[in-house]
């Protein structure tokens, strides 16, 4: 172990997660049981692989789309056959050891790719900083340099800004260490995953921004602005502090500190073949043990006395009988598929809410200053109404990523770039939103682009969660009481966190009925990596993106 690892360690796995004690005692499974998994995102696919590996003989996975992957949606355009464009799950970070283990076992050639112009995965930004000088870094800047610059603007008067940005490192490190200690005092030590109930709700019964201010941690706002808000996990001034603390476990923060101090860890990377490649490889490996059925639109699930799943496949209605039903679907939107949902379950899942994150692959001309990523933070949370539109306003475009510069930095530009744009709304997707989002996106003159050609748009219902009142009532932990009841196990982002790593890291025996051995059971829950039955209103294309938009 190096010095940095010793000073800023990860929490050892032998720290038990207290959530495991909340599970009922009815989770034992015989390997002869017939298991049906509904939902072929990361959580569903990983669960199927774990069951197959443990010798379960009768496992079926039903997926509504033509491919598995859920919100891990990787698009390859023929004009750039070696460049994966991630319209869902995208980044890797130091704490994703479970994902790295899966990659090593199932998809070893799918290596991590650092960001262009960097040898340690630090993002190169091009952005307008929100300071009085309105300086634009047209030549790009590292993520940490941007953080230091923002901290200087917050902590130093203009006449005293003569010191190098690196001088801000000391107070940032001090704040990160203070944050970790505060985290431990609220939850105790536990492995990365769903937190136990806090010891004192009053310490976190507020928004994320209020939490930072109350504890003198405003200096960390630039860090969390990117790592929480930009990723779609809620606006800092609205999201409950609990979700900030969940995602920013001390292991994550220590990884950031180690990287800032010069460790060999990649702070941020992408996969050269894309995230979806991993889930496809897992399905290929276990296709003999597991019956994977894609294009299966489930129409109803009855769970007692035995499980009966009705679904449409290739134009015909079919029925599948099983002993165990594992739900890996978005329970906020699709709970009505469970025909014998009892009042307790309806009350619980009916309290879920979500945001929406729309990703769009578009084509535009190469600009004078091309960056790996560009962000306009102030546009998040400020919806607009396109000219002539009616109804609720929709999200502005707030950032984009140039995948060529990330995955294949040596590939020369031909004057045309493919980029993935992001739009965030602090509410679920509604009918009519897609066309308004498209109109808003196509007006990219403020990003230095005169005209864009949209290839594929994906509006995702994103980050299912409980509001502050639901958290105080303990609804999140009540889901544990339901595990194994009525022949059912619940996994996936709608019962944990919208992130694949978190979704695969559900605590030991905490969410799934297999129990204790699948990745879903090793950390209770992000991103996830996003394992939701995808929106069926837009078809996917993973090889030739096309204009596929609801109008």
C-alpha positions in Angstrom: 0.0 0.0 0.0 1.4 3.4 -1.0 1.5 6.5 1.2 -1.6 8.0 -0.4 -3.6 4.8 0.0 -2.6 4.7 3.7 -3.5 8.3 4.3 -6.8 8.2 2.3 -7.9 4.6 2.3 -11.1 2.9 1.1 -13.4 1.5 3.6 -12.7 -2.2 4.1 -15.3 -4.7 3.0 -15.3 -6.2 6.5 -17.2 -3.2 7.8 -20.7 -4.7 7.8 -23.6 -2.7 6.3 -26.3 -2.4 9.0 -28.9 -2.6 6.3 -28.4 -6.3 6.0 -30.0 -6.7 9.4 -33.3 -5.2 8.0 -33.8 -8.0 5.6 -36.6 -10.6 6.2 -35.6 -14.2 6.8 -37.4 -15.6 3.7 -34.7 -15.1 1.1 -33.4 -18.6 0.7 -33.5 -19.9 -2.8 -33.3 -23.4 -4.2 -31.2 -23.7 -7.4 -34.1 -25.7 -8.8 -36.5 -22.8 -8.5 -37.7 -21.2 -11.7 -36.6 -17.5 -11.7 -37.9 -14.8 -14.1 -36.1 -11.4 -14.2 -38.0 -8.6 -15.9 -35.6 -5.9 -17.1 -32.3 -6.3 -19.0 -30.3 -3.4 -17.8 -27.1 -3.7 -15.8 -28.8 -4.9 -12.6 -31.0 -7.5 -14.4 -28.1 -8.8 -16.6 -25.7 -9.0 -13.7 -28.3 -10.8 -11.5 -28.8 -13.3 -14.3 -25.1 -13.9 -14.6 -24.7 -14.3 -10.8 -27.5 -16.9 -10.7 -26.0 -18.8 -13.6 -22.6 -18.8 -12.0 -24.1 -20.1 -8.8 -25.7 -23.0 -10.6 -29.3 -21.9 -11.0 -30.8 -24.0 -13.7 -34.1 -22.3 -14.7 -33.5 -18.6 -15.2 -35.3 -16.4 -17.8 -34.7 -12.7 -18.5 -37.3 -10.6 -20.3 -36.2 -7.4 -21.9 -38.6 -5.0 -23.8 -35.9 -3.6 -26.1 -34.1 -5.5 -28.9 -30.9 -5.3 -26.9 -29.9 -5.6 -23.3 -28.2 -2.6 -21.6 -30.9 -0.4 -20.2 -29.5 3.1 -19.8 -26.1 1.8 -20.9 -26.7 2.8 -24.4 -23.7 2.8 -26.7 -24.1 4.1 -30.2 -21.5 3.6 -33.0 -21.9 5.7 -36.1 -20.5 4.3 -39.4 -18.6 7.6 -40.0 -16.6 6.8 -36.8 -16.6 3.1 -36.4 -14.0 3.1 -33.6 -15.7 5.7 -31.5 -18.4 4.7 -28.9 -20.9 7.4 -28.2 -22.4 6.9 -24.7 -26.0 8.1 -24.5 -26.4 6.7 -21.0 -23.8 5.3 -18.7 -20.4 6.8 -19.6 -17.8 7.3 -16.9 -15.5 5.2 -14.8 -13.8 6.4 -11.6 -11.4 5.0 -9.0 -14.1 3.4 -6.9 -15.6 1.2 -9.7 -13.7 -1.9 -8.8 -16.7 -4.2 -9.2 -17.1 -2.9 -12.8 -13.4 -3.5 -13.4 -13.7 -7.1 -12.2 -16.6 -7.7 -14.5 -14.6 -6.2 -17.4 -11.6 -8.4 -16.7 -13.8 -11.5 -16.6 -16.2 -10.8 -19.5 -14.9 -8.0 -21.7 -11.1 -7.8 -21.2 -10.4 -5.9 -24.4 -12.8 -3.1 -23.4 -10.1 -0.9 -21.9 -10.4 2.4 -20.1 -9.6 5.5 -22.2 -8.4 8.7 -20.6 -9.5 12.1 -21.6 -7.6 13.8 -24.5 -4.5 15.9 -23.6 -4.3 14.2 -20.3 -2.5 11.2 -19.0 -4.5 10.8 -15.8 -8.1 11.1 -16.9 -8.6 14.7 -15.9 -11.3 16.4 -17.9 -10.4 19.2 -20.2 -13.1 21.8 -20.0 -14.1 24.6 -22.3 -16.6 26.8 -20.5 -17.6 30.3 -19.4 -16.8 30.7 -15.7 -19.4 32.5 -13.6 -17.1 35.2 -12.4 -17.2 39.0 -12.9 -14.5 38.8 -15.6 -16.5 36.4 -17.7 -13.3 34.7 -18.8 -13.6 32.0 -21.4 -11.0 29.3 -21.4 -11.0 28.6 -25.1 -7.9 26.5 -24.8 -9.4 24.3 -22.2 -8.5 23.7 -18.6 -8.2 20.6 -16.4 -11.1 19.8 -14.1 -9.0 20.5 -11.0 -7.8 23.8 -12.4 -11.4 24.8 -12.8 -12.2 23.7 -9.3 -9.3 25.8 -7.9 -10.3 28.8 -10.0 -13.9 28.6 -8.7 -12.7 28.2 -5.1 -10.5 31.3 -5.6 -13.5 33.3 -6.8 -15.4 32.2 -3.7 -12.8 32.7 -1.1 -10.4 35.5 -2.3 -11.1 39.2 -3.0 -10.3 40.3 -6.5 -7.4 42.5 -5.4 -5.7 39.5 -3.7 -5.9 37.0 -6.6 -2.2 37.1 -7.2 -1.3 33.6 -5.8 -1.2 30.6 -8.1 -4.4 28.5 -8.2 -2.6 25.7 -6.5 -2.7 27.7 -3.3 -6.4 26.8 -3.0 -5.5 23.1 -2.8 -4.9 23.2 1.0 -8.4 24.5 2.0 -10.0 22.0 -0.5 -8.2 19.1 1.0 -9.1 20.2 4.5 -12.7 20.5 3.5 -12.7 17.0 1.9 -11.3 15.5 5.1 -13.8 17.4 7.2 -16.6 16.1 4.9 -15.4 12.5 5.4 -15.4 12.9 9.2 -18.8 14.4 9.1 -20.1 11.5 6.9 -18.7 9.0 9.4 -20.4 10.8 12.3 -23.8 10.7 10.5 -23.8 7.1 9.2 -20.8 5.4 10.8 -18.4 3.4 8.6 -19.8 1.1 6.0 -18.8 -0.2 2.6 -19.8 1.7 -0.4 -23.5 1.3 -1.0 -26.9 2.3 0.3 -26.3 4.1 3.6 -27.9 2.9 6.9 -30.5 5.2 8.5 -28.7 8.3 9.8 -28.2 8.5 13.5 -29.7 12.0 13.7 -31.9 13.1 10.8 -31.7 16.7 11.9 -28.1 16.8 10.7 -29.2 16.1 7.1 -32.8 17.1 6.9 -32.2 19.9 4.4 -31.0 20.4 0.8 -27.5 19.5 -0.3 -26.6 23.2 -0.6 -28.0 24.0 2.8 -26.0 21.1 4.2 -22.7 22.5 2.8 -23.4 25.9 4.2 -24.5 24.7 7.6 -21.2 22.8 7.9 -18.9 25.4 6.5 -18.2 23.3 3.3 -19.3 25.8 0.7 -15.8 25.6 -0.7 -16.8 22.1 -2.1 -19.7 23.5 -4.1 -17.6 23.4 -7.4 -16.7 19.8 -6.8 -20.3 18.7 -6.2 -21.6 20.9 -8.9 -19.9 18.7 -11.4 -19.9 15.3 -9.6 -23.5 15.5 -8.4 -25.5 18.1 -10.4 -24.0 17.8 -13.8 -24.4 14.0 -13.7 -28.1 14.4 -13.3 -28.4 13.5 -9.6 -30.4 16.6 -8.6 -29.8 20.3 -8.3 -27.8 21.1 -5.2 -30.3 23.7 -4.0 -33.2 21.2 -4.3 -32.0 17.6 -3.8 -32.1 16.2 -0.2 -28.6 16.2 1.4 -29.0 12.4 1.9 -28.5 11.7 -1.8 -25.4 13.9 -1.9 -24.0 11.9 1.0 -25.0 8.6 -0.5 -23.2 9.2 -3.8 -20.2 10.9 -2.2 -19.2 8.1 0.1 -15.7 8.7 1.8 -14.3 6.1 -0.6 -15.2 8.3 -3.5 -13.9 11.4 -1.8 -10.6 9.7 -0.9 -10.2 8.6 -4.5 -10.5 12.2 -5.5 -8.0 13.3 -3.0 -5.5 10.7 -4.0 -5.9 11.6 -7.7 -5.4 15.3 -6.9 -2.2 14.5 -5.0 -0.7 12.6 -7.9 -1.7 8.9 -7.5 -1.8 6.7 -10.6 -5.6 6.3 -10.4 -7.7 7.5 -13.3 -10.0 10.1 -11.9 -12.3 9.8 -15.0 -12.2 7.5 -17.9 -14.5 6.0 -20.6 -14.6 2.5 -22.0 -13.1 2.1 -25.5 -15.9 -0.2 -26.6 -18.6 1.4 -24.5 -20.4 0.2 -21.4 -23.1 -1.6 -23.3 -20.5 -4.0 -24.6 -20.0 -5.4 -21.1 -23.6 -6.3 -20.6 -23.8 -7.9 -24.1 -20.7 -10.0 -23.4 -22.2 -11.2 -20.1 -25.3 -12.3 -22.0 -23.2 -14.1 -24.6 -21.3 -15.9 -21.9 -24.4 -17.2 -20.1 -26.7 -17.7 -23.0 -26.7 -21.5 -22.4 -27.7 -21.2 -18.7 -30.1 -18.3 -19.0 -33.0 -17.9 -21.4 -32.6 -14.3 -22.6 -35.6 -13.0 -24.5 -35.3 -9.5 -25.9 -38.2 -7.6 -27.6 -40.5 -9.0 -24.9 -43.0 -6.4 -23.8 -44.4 -7.5 -20.4 -48.1 -6.8 -20.0 -48.7 -8.2 -16.6 -47.1 -10.0 -13.6 -49.0 -12.1 -11.1 -46.9 -13.3 -8.2 -49.0 -15.5 -5.9 -49.5 -18.3 -5.3 -47.0 -18.9 -8.2 -45.5 -16.4 -10.6 -47.2 -15.8 -13.9 -45.8 -13.3 -16.4 -47.6 -12.4 -19.6 -45.7 -10.7 -22.4 -45.9 -9.9 -26.1 -43.1 -11.3 -28.3 -43.0 -11.4 -32.1 -46.6 -10.4 -32.3 -47.9 -13.2 -30.0 -49.0 -13.1 -26.4 -47.2 -15.5 -24.2 -47.2 -16.7 -20.6 -44.3 -17.7 -18.5 -44.7 -19.5 -15.2 -42.0 -19.3 -12.5 -41.4 -19.6 -8.8 -39.5 -16.3 -8.2 -40.1 -12.9 -9.8 -37.1 -10.4 -9.8 -38.1 -6.9 -10.7 -35.4 -4.8 -12.4 -37.8 -2.3 -13.9 -38.6 1.3 -13.0 -41.2 0.8 -10.3 -42.4 4.4 -10.4 -43.5 4.1 -14.0 -44.2 0.4 -14.4 -45.5 -0.8 -11.1 -49.0 -1.1 -12.7 -47.6 -4.2 -14.6 -47.7 -6.1 -11.2 -51.4 -7.0 -11.1 -51.4 -8.1 -7.5 -49.5 -5.2 -6.1 -50.7 -4.8 -2.5 -51.6 -1.5 -0.8 -48.2 -1.3 1.1 -46.3 -1.7 -2.2 -48.5 0.7 -4.0 -48.1 3.3 -1.3 -44.4 2.9 -1.2 -43.6 2.9 -5.0 -46.2 5.5 -5.6 -44.1 7.9 -3.6 -41.2 7.7 -5.9 -40.4 10.7 -8.1 -37.7 11.3 -10.7 -35.9 13.8 -12.9 -35.3 13.5 -16.6 -32.1 13.5 -18.5 -32.1 13.8 -22.3 -29.1 12.8 -24.3 -28.8 13.6 -28.0 -26.2 12.5 -30.5 -25.8 15.3 -33.0 -23.4 16.3 -35.8 -21.8 19.7 -36.2 -18.8 21.5 -37.6 -15.5 21.4 -35.8 -15.1 24.6 -33.9 -12.0 26.7 -33.5 -11.5 25.5 -30.0 -12.7 21.9 -29.7 -12.7 20.3 -26.2 -13.4 16.9 -24.8 -16.3 18.3 -22.8 -17.9 21.7 -22.4 -20.4 22.7 -19.7 -22.6 25.7 -19.1 -23.5 25.1 -15.5 -25.9 28.0 -15.0 -28.3 26.6 -17.6 -29.3 23.7 -15.4 -32.5 24.3 -13.5 -33.4 27.2 -15.8 -36.0 25.7 -18.2 -37.2 27.6 -21.3 -40.2 27.6 -23.6 -39.4 27.3 -27.3 -41.1 29.8 -29.5 -44.7 28.7 -30.3 -44.7 25.9 -27.7 -47.4 25.4 -25.0 -47.4 23.6 -21.7 -44.5 23.3 -19.3 -41.0 24.7 -20.2 -38.2 22.3 -20.9 -34.5 22.0 -20.2 -31.8 24.0 -21.9 -28.8 22.3 -23.4 -26.1 22.6 -20.7 -23.2 20.5 -22.0 -21.8 18.2 -24.5 -19.0 15.6 -25.0 -16.8 14.9 -28.0 -16.3 11.2 -27.9 -13.6 11.1 -30.6 -11.3 13.3 -28.5 -11.8 11.0 -25.5 -11.8 7.5 -27.0 -9.5 8.1 -30.1 -7.6 11.3 -29.4 -5.1 10.5 -32.2 -7.9 10.3 -34.8 -7.8 13.6 -36.9 -10.9 15.6 -37.4 -12.4 15.8 -40.8 -14.1 19.1 -40.1 -17.3 17.4 -38.7 -17.7 16.3 -35.1 -20.2 14.0 -33.4 -21.1 15.1 -29.9 -23.4 13.9 -27.2 -25.5 16.8 -25.7 -27.2 16.8 -22.3 -30.5 18.4 -21.1 -31.7 18.0 -17.5 -35.2 18.7 -16.0 -36.0 18.4 -12.3 -39.2 16.5 -13.2 -40.2 13.3 -15.1 -40.6 13.3 -18.9 -44.1 14.1 -20.1 -45.9 13.8 -23.4 -44.8 16.5 -25.8 -41.5 17.1 -24.1 -39.3 15.4 -26.7 -40.1 17.7 -29.6 -39.7 20.8 -27.4 -36.3 19.5 -26.1 -35.3 18.9 -29.7 -36.2 22.5 -30.7 -34.3 23.9 -27.7 -31.2 21.8 -28.5 -31.1 22.7 -32.2 -30.5 26.3 -31.2 -26.8 26.0 -30.2 -25.6 29.3 -31.4 -24.5 30.1 -27.9 -22.2 27.2 -28.1 -20.5 28.6 -31.2 -22.3 26.3 -33.6 -24.4 27.6 -36.5 -26.2 24.4 -37.4 -26.5 20.9 -36.0 -27.9 17.7 -37.4 -29.6 15.5 -34.7 -29.0 11.8 -35.2 -30.6 10.2 -32.1 -32.4 11.6 -29.1 -33.1 9.7 -25.8 -35.2 11.3 -23.1 -34.7 9.2 -20.0 -36.7 9.2 -16.8 -33.8 9.4 -14.5 -32.8 9.2 -10.8 -35.8 7.7 -9.1 -35.9 8.8 -5.5 -38.0 9.7 -2.5 -38.5 13.3 -1.4 -37.4 14.6 1.9 -40.6 13.6 3.7 -40.4 10.1 2.3 -36.8 9.7 3.5 -37.8 10.9 7.0 -40.5 8.2 7.0 -37.9 5.6 6.1 -39.5 4.6 2.8 -36.2 3.7 1.3 -35.4 1.1 4.0 -38.9 -0.3 3.9 -38.1 -1.7 0.5 -35.8 -4.1 2.4 -38.9 -5.5 4.3 -40.4 -6.4 0.9 -37.5 -8.4 -0.3 -38.5 -12.1 -0.7 -42.1 -11.4 0.1 -44.8 -12.6 -2.4 -42.1 -14.5 -4.3 -40.5 -11.2 -5.3 -37.1 -9.5 -5.2 -36.5 -5.9 -6.1 -33.3 -4.7 -7.7 -32.3 -1.8 -10.0 -32.1 2.0 -9.8 -35.7 2.7 -8.8 -35.1 1.0 -5.4 -31.5 2.2 -4.9 -29.7 4.8 -6.9 -29.5 5.8 -10.6 -26.0 4.5 -11.3 -24.7 1.3 -12.6 -21.9 0.9 -10.0 -24.3 1.6 -7.2 -27.0 -0.6 -8.8 -24.6 -3.5 -9.0 -23.3 -2.9 -5.6 -26.6 -3.4 -3.8 -25.1 -4.4 0.5 -24.4 -7.9 1.1 -27.8 -9.7 0.9 -29.5 -6.4 0.9 -31.7 -6.3 -2.2 -31.7 -9.4 -4.1 -32.9 -12.9 -3.5 -29.8 -14.8 -4.5 -28.4 -13.9 -1.6 -25.2 -12.4 -0.7 -23.3 -13.4 -3.7 -24.4 -11.3 -6.7 -22.9 -7.9 -7.4 -26.3 -6.6 -6.7 -25.8 -7.9 -3.1 -22.5 -6.4 -2.5 -23.3 -2.9 -1.7 -27.0 -2.0 -1.6 -28.4 0.1 -4.1 -26.4 4.5 -9.1 -24.7 4.1 -12.6 -26.7 2.8 -12.2 -24.9 2.3 -14.0 -28.4 2.8 -15.0 -30.4 -0.3 -15.3 -33.9 0.6 -16.1 -36.3 -0.9 -18.7 -35.7 1.7 -21.3 -38.3 4.1 -22.6 -40.2 2.1 -25.2 -41.4 5.3 -26.9 -38.1 5.7 -28.8 -36.4 2.8 -30.6 -32.7 2.3 -30.1 -29.9 1.9 -32.7 -26.5 0.8 -31.6 -24.9 0.6 -35.0 -26.4 3.3 -37.2 -27.8 6.3 -35.3 -30.8 7.9 -37.0 -33.3 10.6 -36.4 -35.7 8.9 -34.0 -37.7 11.5 -32.2 -41.2 11.9 -30.9 -42.8 15.0 -32.3 
